[in-house]
Amino acid sequence: MTDEECRELGIMTDQELRDMDLRFERMEESGIADTQKYFDRMHDKLFSLNNLLIAAYFALIAFRKDVPSWSLVIPTLNCVLLLYVDYRMLLRARLQANITKVSGRVREKYGSIQTGTNLYSLLSIYSTLAVLLFFGYFLLWNR
């Protein structure tokens, strides 16, 4: 069937199908890059919130004598987790930058790093919420 016959019938031509596939591939690549960009933005916001919480824990310990000083360990551990997540994201970015030059075994490692980093990102969100809840507990209910 020729291109003209396909157009008359309202069917996409082979070239149009190839062009559409190329557009979808570019959209997919753009989506992957956007996902990583949003993860970076989200981690930046979590870091900022955690830094505020560390300062708030210091203030709470200084102003209230009934708050134990060991409570500062909670946001500090969360900060360590956030740093670890950023380190994993750095490893993933390094592998992506050289993806055409690395071996197949390293590419497999890339896949496991990406999957693990996504899980750690989710864990960091939940841990930051937990740090916030502990702060609320020490602030409101520990009298």
Buried (B, 14 or more C-beta within 10 A) or exposed (E): EEEEEBEEEEEEBEEEEEEEEEEEEEEEEEEEEEEBEEBEEEBEEBBEBBEEBBEBBEEBBEEEEEBEEEBBEBBBEBBEBBEBBBEBBEBBEEBBEEEEEBEEEEEEBBEEBBEEBBEBBEEBBEBBEEBBEBBEEBBEEBE
